[in-house]
Amino acid sequence: MDVDSMKIEAVIEKINMLYNKSKEEELTTEEKEFQQKLKKRYIDNVKRNFRGQLEGIELKKKK
């Protein structure tokens, strides 16, 4: 599954599913790698959104 083409909602759902599964049983190596890719995609999305918000801020001079 291509993580980069997934909607962020699906990424979050898969992260949560793998987390819950890891609490019940050991994840396979493939699942752990997939989980890391999902987490990276999520964090990159948060950073991109945060950067966008910061770029939209204009500083005003005090009078």
Secondary structure as the mmCIF struct_conf table of DSSP 4:
data_model
#
loop_
_struct_conf.conf_type_id
_struct_conf.id
_struct_conf.beg_label_comp_id
_struct_conf.beg_label_asym_id
_struct_conf.beg_label_seq_id
_struct_conf.end_label_comp_id
_struct_conf.end_label_asym_id
_struct_conf.end_label_seq_id
HELX_RH_3T_P HELX_RH_3T_P1 VAL A 3 SER A 5
BEND BEND1 MET A 6 MET A 6
HELX_RH_AL_P HELX_RH_AL_P1 ILE A 8 GLU A 24
BEND BEND2 GLU A 25 GLU A 25
HELX_LH_PP_P HELX_LH_PP_P1 GLU A 26 THR A 28
HELX_RH_AL_P HELX_RH_AL_P2 THR A 29 GLU A 55
TURN_TY1_P TURN_TY1_P1 GLY A 56 GLY A 56
#
